Amino acid sequence: MTATAPFERRRAACPFTLGVCRDHTYAPRFLRIVRQASPRRLRAAARATLPFAEPESWLDVGTGDARFPEAAKEVFPYTAFDGLDPTHRVLHARVAERIEEAHVGQLTDPRITARLRTRYDVVSMLRHLELSPDPRAELRAALAVLRPGGHLVLELPNPRSAFALLFGVAWIPQSPHGHLHLLPLPALQEELRSQGCTIVATDRRTPHIPYDLAATTALVLNLLLGPVLALLGAPLVAVAWAIDLVLAPVLRLTPLSNAYRIIARKEPTRPAAPSAPAPRTAPAAPPAPA
């Protein structure tokens, strides 16, 4: 559980109003604990879209090994799931038949956006947007590949969580080795509305991931003892993780919940109303005879 990159400078200007904005493009090893979501939590993210029409096609962005599409198929067995990821893991996921189509690259790549334009009923980004160099461009690209009336599913860490206030820079997403961006829920809602979306659902409970105490303990040990001696604290990290798991059902109901979910609908673009024709003026009456 070590980090291998130097401290990063925070940028002065972010794509839109964010809690934190940093210059780095890596994810240290102790952040893998965040990415390893349980199948139960992944199915809960898929079930969040049940109130809407059953999707025919679904793109999972930042899918990695496509664990989310694999779990979501249990909820939507007749939906065609595709995956996109910057690494070649998505190709192995295609071979394992977790997804039907695999796309390697960034969604903001114009070639990928053009190829996938308006193909999907649902686009999901679970713990992905905070790692994107430009969240605003990522949202535009996601909406471009959505059909009108389709839904965008986003899950992100909550920088307004009480854990963020209690732990400060020791909270993993806020640490020097944390995420590229921390997006408060109101700022993300405002951005989605500005891009023509309607917010149809928000959830601060079920997206909670029980890792705060364990990850913070691992980070502090690493900083105090170094990456080698910190391994001696593994039992302490294990105890902290057990506490995280035991308290999770209660913590997700409180301000300590560390994540949130937004589902936004892409509204159809309304054609401009035709301009009304100019009113006709009655022809002038002929002059009266003298």
N, C-alpha and C positions, 0 to 999 in steps of 0.2 A: 504494500500500500504506500507507494512513493510517487512523487511527482518528479519529472525529469526536465522541466523547462524553467527558465528564470522568471522572475517577477515581471509582469507586463505593465506597460503604461496605459492608463485609461485615456480613451480618446475624448477630445473636448466636445465633439458633436456626434450625436447618434442619429440613426435614420429617423426615428421619431421618439417621442417622450418615453424614456426608459429609466429604470432604476439604476442600471449599471451598464457600461459599454466598455469593452476591453479589446486590445489588439493581441489576439492569439487565436490559433486555429486547431488546438489539440485538446484531447480529453485525457487527463491523467488516470492512472490505473484505479485509484480508489473511487472514481466516479462511475466505474462499471456497476457498482452496487445499485446505482440509480437506474441503470438501463436494464437490469435483470428483473423484469417485472414478472410476477406470478401469472400463470394462465387464468386464474380466477379474476385478477384485476384487468387483464386484457379482455376477457369476455365481458366484464362490466362496461368497459369502454365501448365495445361493440353494441351492447344492449342499450346504451344511451340513445342510439338512433332508431330504436324500435317504434317510437311514436310516429315516425315519419314513414313515407312509402318505402317498401322493400327495394333496395338498390339492385340494379342489374350489374353494375360495374363499380369497382372500388379501387382506388389507388392509395397505397400506403407509402408515404414519403419518409425517407430515412429508415427504411424497413430492416436493414441489417440482414439477419438470418430469417426474416419474415416470420417471427414468432407471433406477431399480432395477427396477420392474416390467417395463420394456422389456427389460432384460438377463435377468431371471428367466424370462421367457417362453421363452427358448432352452432352459432347463432343464426347465420345466414347461409345455409347449405347450397342455395341456388344462385348465389352471387359470385361473379367472376372477380377474383382478387388479383391485382397486379402490384408489383413492388418497384420502388426506385431507391437507389442508394449510391453514394459515391464510391463504394468499395465493390469488389467482385464477389462479396458474400451473397449478394442478391442472385448471382448466377447459380451458386450452389443451392440456394433456396428454390430456384426454378427446377433444378434437377431433382430435388427432393419432393417436388410437386406441392410445395406450400403455396405457391402462386402460379398463375397461368402465364404471365409475361413478366420478364425482368428487364429493367432499364438501369444502366450504369451511368451515373453522372449527376449533375445538379439540375433541379427543376427549373432554375433560372436560366439555364442554357437555352438560347432561342431555338436551337435545333430540336431539343427535346420538347419544349413548350409547343412548337409548331406541330410536331408529330402527334402530340397527345391532346391537342386543343379540343375542348368540349366533348371529351370522350367519357367522362365519369359522372356518376350520380353522387358519389361520396369521395372526398379526399381527406385522408387522416394524416395528422402530424403529431405524433405522440413523443414528447420530449425531444423535439427536433428544432423548433423555431428558435429556441434560446441558443442553439449552436450555429445558427446561420449567420454569415457575415452581414447580411442585409435583410432583416426580417420583413421590411416593407416590400422589397422586391420579391421575396419568397411568397408573401401573401398574394401579390398580383399574379404571380405565375400559377399558384394553386387555383385561384379563381378563373384563370384562363383555361385550365384543363377541366374545370367543372362545367356541366351543362346548366343552363338557366333553370333555377329551381332546385339545384343540387345543394348538398350540405358539406360544409367544411368542419372537421372535428379537430380541435386543438387541445393538447394537454401540456401544461407548463408548470415549472416551480413557481410558488407564490412568494414574491419578495416582501409581501406585507404579512407573512406568517409571523406568529409570535416567536417561533424558533429563530427567525431571521433577526428579530429585535433582541432576543436573549443572547444569542451566540455571536452576533456581529460578523466579523470577518472569519470567525471560526466555523460559521455555517457554510457547508461545502459550496452551494451556489454563489455565495458572496465572497468566498475566499480568493486569494490571489490566483489560485489554480481552478477557479470555478468556471461558470459559463460565460460565453461571449456577451450575452445580454440577459438582463432581468427585466421582464415586462410586467408591470402592474396590471391587474385585471381591467381597471377603468381605461387605461391608455390603449390596451389592445381592443377593447370594445369600441372606443372612439375611432380607431384606425379602421376596423372592419366596417363600421357604418360609413366612413368616408369613402370606402371602396365599393359602396353599393350593396352592402349585406344587411340582413336583419338578424339580430341575435335572438335565437329561438330557445336556447337553454344554457344555463350556467350551473356548475356544480363545484363546490369547494370541499366535498366530503369524500366521495369514492375515489378520486384520483390520488389521495394521500398515500405516500410510500413510506413504510416504517424503516427509516435509515438514519434519522438525524443524530441520535445519540451515538450510534456506532461509528458513523462516518466522521463526526466531529472528534470523537475520542481517538480514532486512527490518525486524523490530521494533527492533533495536538501532540500525540506521541511521536509522530514523524518529525515535527518541528523541534521538540525538546531533546529527543534521543538520537535523531538521525535515522536514515532508512534501514540500517542493519539492526541496531539495538531496539528499534521500534517493534521488531518481530517478537521480542520478549513480552510485549504487551498484548499479544494476540488473545490470551484468555480474558483480559479486561474488555477488549473489543467485542468478544463473543458474548460476554455478560451484558454489555450495553445493547447489543443487537437483540438479545432475548427480551430485554426490557422494552425496546422499540416494538417488537412483535406483540408482546402482551398488552401494551397500552394502546396499540393502534386502534382498536374499535372505539375507544373513548376519545383519543386525540383527534380523530377525523371529525368529531362532532364539535370541536372547539376551535378557537382561533389559532391553535397550534398546527392545524392541518397545513401541510407544506406544499400543496399543489392545487390547481384548479383546472376545470375543463370548460371550454366554450364550444357550442355548436352554432354555426352561423349559416344562414341560407342565402345563396346567391340569387338576388332578385333579377328577373328578366329585364333587359334594357328596353325601356319604353320608346317607341319611335316618336320622333318629334311631331307634334301636331301640325297639320298643314295650315299655312297662314290663310287667314280669311281673305276672300277677294275684296278688292276695293269696291265700295258701294257705287253703283251707277248713278250718274247725275241725269236728271230728266233733261231732254233737249230743250233748248231755249225756245220759247214761243215766238212765232214770227211777229214782226212789228205790225201794229194795227195800221190799216190804210188811212192815208191822210184824208 
